[in-house]
């Protein structure tokens, strides 16, 4: 039986001491922007929760040979690390550290997920033997493998490149709502003390902290989308009709309706806009946002969009008209909304309903009878959601 109680007591003492040291060591290194720079190059920044990346669902194979789905982690904070069994130094030491951390957290309170970067060697049988050497209980600590491309897809959630020659040795922490919150150096006592503090904070959270900001080493979460490298858009940025930069992630916590249009379209686009104007009066759900994206950005500058709004008598601050780079708007159409954008600004005339977590949950043809009732029902359901919904 693990001797948990003495370890926990001593660890709490160390945590308090380390936290005091942390505060005194970095108090004078904080910039006006809230960022803390440390001598070894790491940095901390105050980051709004809504800016933390959402980890996409994944399925891998665990040390028992069973399929492990990230759906099992829904509603639990969990820690992710990368390793391979033939690494006798850093990886082994990293996993010894994780073994110590598993002793500090009761089963099911915090899950640990260790993913191999050498799936050809690290079969489930190999991982089972390896896990046994660390006394890993599958209910709390999973060792995972799969085809390399699937493992690399998981790595992209954390902006890390994965292969035998290059993989992060940080411990990465994800909250109950699937947001990648922070990263920690396994071989730094101060960082491990910080891990324990943050992990306990995530365990205690009862609802998504939408309006809060947190100090984190995951500073990329606060970086503008155009400075980040992503293979597939799950968020976007454009210019609004007031010539202000708009980030879709700033709508976290809001249900919104999106559509594609262009101002020189005097028939279907104008009719759709008039429909949305009337829809605002009929939808009783509070604070629904409307996002209209031009597919002809060469013509539709912020000034043109602003005049278009005025001509149609649109005054609502909850309705933004957006423009930007033509190629980027094509990506938004095809990757975010998942509809083709054809030549000559031809575009889908559907309305897209997006949930509070930035996921498109419904597409509706506003011209078909009966569609509006179905759309309004979905909007009301999404407005009532308290946590992200898992999708296969």
C-alpha positions as CSV (number, residue, x, y, z in Angstrom):
1,X,0.0,0.0,0.0
2,X,1.3,3.4,-0.8
3,X,2.2,5.6,2.1
4,X,0.2,8.5,1.0
5,X,-0.5,10.5,4.2
6,X,3.2,11.3,5.2
7,X,4.0,12.1,1.6
8,X,1.0,14.5,1.4
9,X,1.9,16.3,4.6
10,X,5.5,16.9,3.6
11,X,4.5,17.9,0.2
12,X,2.0,20.5,1.5
13,X,4.8,22.0,3.5
14,X,7.0,22.1,0.5
15,X,4.2,23.6,-1.6
16,X,3.7,26.5,0.8
17,X,7.4,27.2,1.0
18,X,7.8,27.0,-2.7
19,X,4.9,29.3,-3.3
20,X,6.3,31.9,-1.0
21,X,9.6,31.6,-2.8
22,X,7.9,31.9,-6.1
23,X,6.1,35.1,-5.1
24,X,9.3,36.7,-3.7
25,X,11.5,35.6,-6.6
26,X,9.3,36.9,-9.4
27,X,7.6,39.9,-7.8
28,X,9.9,42.4,-9.3
29,X,10.1,40.8,-12.7
30,X,6.5,41.4,-13.7
31,X,6.0,43.9,-16.6
32,X,3.1,46.4,-16.9
33,X,1.3,44.0,-19.2
34,X,1.3,41.3,-16.5
35,X,3.9,39.1,-18.1
36,X,6.7,37.6,-15.9
37,X,10.0,36.8,-17.6
38,X,12.4,34.3,-15.9
39,X,16.1,34.2,-16.3
40,X,16.0,30.9,-18.2
41,X,13.7,32.3,-20.9
42,X,10.3,30.9,-19.7
43,X,7.5,33.5,-19.4
44,X,4.2,33.8,-17.6
45,X,1.3,35.8,-18.7
46,X,-2.2,36.7,-17.5
47,X,-4.5,35.0,-20.0
48,X,-8.3,35.0,-20.2
49,X,-9.8,31.6,-19.8
50,X,-11.7,32.0,-23.1
51,X,-8.4,32.3,-24.9
52,X,-7.0,28.9,-23.8
53,X,-7.1,26.3,-26.7
54,X,-9.8,23.6,-26.7
55,X,-8.2,20.2,-26.9
56,X,-9.8,18.3,-29.8
57,X,-11.3,14.8,-29.1
58,X,-8.9,11.9,-29.7
59,X,-8.8,8.1,-29.5
60,X,-5.7,6.1,-28.8
61,X,-4.9,2.6,-27.5
62,X,-3.9,2.1,-23.9
63,X,-1.6,-0.4,-22.1
64,X,-4.3,-2.9,-21.8
65,X,-4.9,-3.0,-25.5
66,X,-8.3,-1.2,-25.1
67,X,-9.4,1.9,-27.0
68,X,-9.0,5.0,-24.9
69,X,-11.2,7.9,-25.8
70,X,-10.8,11.4,-24.5
71,X,-14.5,11.2,-23.8
72,X,-13.5,9.4,-20.6
73,X,-11.8,12.6,-19.5
74,X,-14.9,14.8,-19.8
75,X,-15.5,16.6,-16.5
76,X,-12.1,15.8,-15.1
77,X,-8.8,17.7,-15.2
78,X,-5.9,15.7,-16.7
79,X,-2.2,15.9,-17.2
80,X,-0.6,15.0,-20.6
81,X,3.1,14.0,-21.2
82,X,5.1,12.5,-24.0
83,X,7.8,9.9,-23.7
84,X,9.1,6.6,-25.2
85,X,10.1,3.4,-23.3
86,X,13.6,3.1,-24.7
87,X,14.6,6.5,-23.3
88,X,16.5,5.5,-20.2
89,X,17.2,9.0,-18.9
90,X,14.8,12.0,-19.2
91,X,11.7,10.0,-20.0
92,X,12.3,7.6,-17.2
93,X,13.0,10.5,-14.8
94,X,9.9,12.3,-16.0
95,X,7.7,9.3,-15.3
96,X,9.2,8.9,-11.9
97,X,8.1,12.4,-11.2
98,X,4.6,11.6,-12.5
99,X,4.6,8.5,-10.3
100,X,5.1,10.8,-7.3
101,X,2.4,13.1,-8.5
102,X,-0.1,10.2,-8.7
103,X,0.5,9.6,-5.0
104,X,-0.6,13.1,-4.2
105,X,-3.9,13.0,-6.0
106,X,-6.7,10.6,-5.2
107,X,-7.8,8.4,-8.1
108,X,-10.3,10.0,-10.4
109,X,-9.5,13.5,-9.1
110,X,-6.7,14.0,-11.6
111,X,-6.0,11.7,-14.5
112,X,-2.5,11.3,-16.0
113,X,-2.1,10.5,-19.7
114,X,1.4,9.5,-21.0
115,X,1.7,9.2,-24.8
116,X,4.5,7.4,-26.5
117,X,6.5,9.0,-29.4
118,X,7.7,5.6,-30.6
119,X,4.5,3.6,-31.4
120,X,6.4,1.1,-33.6
121,X,8.4,-0.1,-30.5
122,X,5.9,0.8,-27.8
123,X,3.1,-1.7,-28.4
124,X,0.3,-2.2,-25.7
125,X,2.3,-5.2,-24.4
126,X,5.5,-3.1,-24.0
127,X,3.5,-0.3,-22.4
128,X,1.9,-2.7,-19.9
129,X,5.3,-3.9,-18.7
130,X,6.6,-0.4,-18.6
131,X,3.5,0.8,-16.6
132,X,3.9,-2.0,-14.1
133,X,7.4,-0.8,-13.3
134,X,5.8,2.5,-12.2
135,X,3.0,0.9,-10.3
136,X,0.6,2.7,-12.6
137,X,-3.1,2.1,-12.0
138,X,-5.1,2.4,-15.3
139,X,-7.9,4.1,-13.4
140,X,-5.6,7.0,-12.8
141,X,-2.6,6.8,-15.2
142,X,-2.9,5.6,-18.8
143,X,0.0,4.9,-21.2
144,X,-1.1,5.4,-24.8
145,X,0.0,4.4,-28.3
146,X,-1.4,4.4,-31.8
147,X,-0.3,5.2,-35.3
148,X,2.2,8.1,-35.4
149,X,-0.1,10.4,-37.3
150,X,-2.8,10.1,-34.7
151,X,-0.3,10.8,-31.9
152,X,1.0,13.9,-33.8
153,X,-2.6,15.1,-34.1
154,X,-2.9,15.0,-30.3
155,X,0.4,17.0,-30.1
156,X,-1.0,19.7,-32.3
157,X,-3.5,20.5,-29.6
158,X,-0.6,21.6,-27.5
159,X,1.5,23.2,-30.3
160,X,4.2,20.6,-29.9
161,X,6.0,18.6,-32.6
162,X,6.3,14.9,-31.8
163,X,9.0,12.4,-33.0
164,X,11.8,10.5,-31.3
165,X,14.2,13.4,-31.8
166,X,11.9,16.2,-30.7
167,X,9.2,16.1,-28.1
168,X,8.4,18.2,-25.2
169,X,9.2,16.9,-21.7
170,X,6.8,19.4,-20.1
171,X,3.8,18.2,-18.2
172,X,0.7,19.7,-19.8
173,X,-2.4,20.4,-17.8
174,X,-6.0,20.4,-19.2
175,X,-9.1,21.5,-17.2
176,X,-12.5,19.9,-16.8
177,X,-13.8,21.8,-19.8
178,X,-11.1,20.5,-22.2
179,X,-9.0,23.7,-22.2
180,X,-5.2,23.5,-22.3
181,X,-4.4,25.6,-19.2
182,X,-0.7,25.4,-18.4
183,X,2.6,23.6,-18.8
184,X,5.2,22.7,-16.2
185,X,8.9,21.6,-16.1
186,X,9.1,18.2,-14.5
187,X,12.6,18.7,-13.1
188,X,12.0,22.1,-11.4
189,X,10.9,21.8,-7.8
190,X,9.3,25.2,-8.0
191,X,7.4,24.2,-11.1
192,X,6.2,21.0,-9.5
193,X,4.9,23.0,-6.5
194,X,3.1,25.2,-9.0
195,X,1.6,22.2,-10.7
196,X,0.1,21.0,-7.5
197,X,-1.4,24.4,-6.8
198,X,-2.9,24.7,-10.3
199,X,-4.1,21.1,-10.4
200,X,-5.9,21.5,-7.1
201,X,-7.5,24.7,-8.4
202,X,-8.8,22.8,-11.5
203,X,-10.1,20.0,-9.4
204,X,-12.2,22.5,-7.4
205,X,-13.7,24.3,-10.3
206,X,-17.4,23.7,-10.6
207,X,-18.2,25.7,-13.8
208,X,-16.2,27.1,-16.7
209,X,-14.5,30.3,-15.5
210,X,-15.5,32.2,-18.6
211,X,-14.9,35.7,-17.3
212,X,-11.6,35.0,-15.4
213,X,-7.9,35.2,-16.4
214,X,-5.1,33.1,-15.1
215,X,-1.3,33.3,-14.9
216,X,0.1,30.6,-17.1
217,X,3.2,29.4,-18.9
218,X,0.9,28.5,-21.8
219,X,1.5,32.0,-23.1
220,X,0.7,30.9,-26.7
221,X,-2.9,30.9,-25.7
222,X,-2.7,34.7,-25.5
223,X,-1.0,35.1,-28.9
224,X,-3.1,36.6,-31.8
225,X,-4.4,33.9,-34.1
226,X,-2.5,35.3,-37.1
227,X,0.8,34.7,-35.3
228,X,-0.1,31.0,-34.5
229,X,0.5,28.1,-36.9
230,X,-2.5,25.8,-37.3
231,X,-3.3,23.2,-39.9
232,X,-7.1,23.6,-39.6
233,X,-9.0,26.6,-38.5
234,X,-11.1,26.2,-35.4
235,X,-11.1,29.9,-34.6
236,X,-10.5,33.0,-36.8
237,X,-9.9,36.7,-36.8
238,X,-11.1,39.5,-39.1
239,X,-11.8,43.2,-39.2
240,X,-15.2,44.5,-38.3
241,X,-17.3,47.4,-39.7
242,X,-15.6,49.7,-37.2
243,X,-12.2,48.7,-38.5
244,X,-11.5,46.9,-35.2
245,X,-9.9,43.5,-35.1
246,X,-12.4,40.8,-34.2
247,X,-11.4,37.4,-32.7
248,X,-13.9,34.6,-32.7
249,X,-12.6,33.3,-29.4
250,X,-13.8,36.5,-27.8
251,X,-17.3,35.1,-28.3
252,X,-16.6,32.3,-25.8
253,X,-19.6,32.1,-23.5
254,X,-22.0,33.5,-26.2
255,X,-24.2,31.7,-28.7
256,X,-24.0,33.2,-32.1
257,X,-25.4,33.0,-35.6
258,X,-23.1,33.3,-38.6
259,X,-23.7,33.9,-42.3
260,X,-21.8,34.7,-45.5
261,X,-22.8,37.5,-47.8
262,X,-21.5,40.4,-49.9
263,X,-22.9,43.9,-50.2
264,X,-23.2,44.0,-54.0
265,X,-25.6,41.0,-53.9
266,X,-29.0,42.8,-54.1
267,X,-31.1,39.7,-54.1
268,X,-30.6,36.7,-51.8
269,X,-28.0,38.4,-49.5
270,X,-30.2,41.4,-49.0
271,X,-33.2,39.1,-48.3
272,X,-31.2,37.1,-45.8
273,X,-30.0,40.2,-44.0
274,X,-33.6,41.5,-43.8
275,X,-34.6,38.1,-42.4
276,X,-31.9,38.3,-39.7
277,X,-33.2,41.7,-38.8
278,X,-36.6,40.4,-38.2
279,X,-35.2,37.3,-36.4
280,X,-33.6,39.5,-33.8
281,X,-37.1,40.6,-32.7
282,X,-38.5,37.1,-32.6
283,X,-35.7,35.4,-30.6
284,X,-36.2,35.9,-26.9
285,X,-32.9,34.3,-25.8
286,X,-30.8,37.0,-24.3
287,X,-27.6,38.4,-26.0
288,X,-27.5,36.3,-29.2
289,X,-24.7,37.6,-31.4
290,X,-24.8,37.9,-35.2
291,X,-21.7,37.6,-37.3
292,X,-21.9,38.4,-41.1
293,X,-18.8,37.7,-43.1
294,X,-18.2,39.3,-46.5
295,X,-17.1,36.9,-49.3
296,X,-16.0,39.9,-51.4
297,X,-13.5,41.7,-49.2
298,X,-11.9,43.6,-52.1
299,X,-15.1,45.7,-52.3
300,X,-16.4,45.3,-48.8
301,X,-14.0,47.4,-46.8
302,X,-14.9,48.4,-43.2
303,X,-16.3,51.7,-44.6
304,X,-18.5,49.9,-47.1
305,X,-19.8,47.6,-44.4
306,X,-20.5,50.4,-42.0
307,X,-22.5,52.2,-44.7
308,X,-24.3,49.0,-45.6
309,X,-25.4,48.7,-41.9
310,X,-26.6,52.3,-41.8
311,X,-28.6,51.9,-45.1
312,X,-30.4,48.9,-43.7
313,X,-31.0,50.6,-40.4
314,X,-29.0,48.1,-38.3
315,X,-28.0,49.6,-35.0
316,X,-27.5,46.6,-32.8
317,X,-24.0,46.3,-31.2
318,X,-24.6,42.5,-31.1
319,X,-24.4,42.3,-35.0
320,X,-20.9,42.6,-36.5
321,X,-20.1,42.7,-40.2
322,X,-16.6,41.4,-41.0
323,X,-14.1,41.5,-43.8
324,X,-10.4,40.5,-44.3
325,X,-8.1,38.6,-46.6
326,X,-9.9,36.8,-49.4
327,X,-7.9,33.5,-49.1
328,X,-8.4,33.6,-45.3
329,X,-12.1,34.0,-45.6
330,X,-12.2,31.1,-47.9
331,X,-10.5,29.0,-45.2
332,X,-13.1,30.3,-42.6
333,X,-15.9,29.1,-44.9
334,X,-14.4,25.8,-45.8
335,X,-12.7,24.9,-42.5
336,X,-14.7,26.6,-39.7
337,X,-18.2,26.5,-41.2
338,X,-17.4,23.4,-43.4
339,X,-19.1,24.8,-46.6
340,X,-17.5,25.3,-50.0
341,X,-16.8,28.9,-51.2
342,X,-16.9,28.9,-55.0
343,X,-15.7,31.5,-57.5
344,X,-17.4,34.9,-58.0
345,X,-18.2,35.1,-54.3
346,X,-20.8,32.3,-54.6
347,X,-21.4,31.0,-51.1
348,X,-23.6,29.0,-48.9
349,X,-26.8,30.8,-47.9
350,X,-27.2,28.8,-44.8
351,X,-27.2,30.2,-41.3
352,X,-24.7,28.7,-38.9
353,X,-25.5,28.4,-35.2
354,X,-22.3,28.3,-33.0
355,X,-22.3,27.3,-29.4
356,X,-20.7,29.0,-26.4
357,X,-17.5,27.1,-26.9
358,X,-16.9,28.1,-30.6
359,X,-18.3,24.9,-32.2
360,X,-20.7,25.0,-35.1
361,X,-23.7,23.0,-33.9
362,X,-26.3,23.5,-36.6
363,X,-26.7,24.7,-40.2
364,X,-30.1,26.0,-41.4
365,X,-31.7,27.0,-44.6
366,X,-33.6,30.1,-43.5
367,X,-35.8,29.9,-46.7
368,X,-37.4,26.6,-45.8
369,X,-40.6,26.6,-43.8
370,X,-40.3,25.1,-40.3
371,X,-36.6,25.7,-40.1
372,X,-36.8,28.7,-37.8
373,X,-38.6,26.8,-35.1
374,X,-35.9,24.1,-35.1
375,X,-33.1,26.8,-35.1
376,X,-34.6,28.7,-32.2
377,X,-35.0,25.5,-30.2
378,X,-31.3,24.7,-30.7
379,X,-30.3,28.2,-29.8
380,X,-32.2,28.0,-26.5
381,X,-30.6,24.6,-25.7
382,X,-27.1,26.0,-26.4
383,X,-27.7,29.1,-24.3
384,X,-28.5,26.8,-21.4
385,X,-25.3,24.7,-21.7
386,X,-22.9,25.0,-18.8
387,X,-20.0,23.0,-20.2
388,X,-18.7,22.0,-23.7
389,X,-20.4,19.0,-25.3
390,X,-18.1,16.1,-26.4
391,X,-18.2,15.1,-30.1
392,X,-16.9,11.9,-31.6
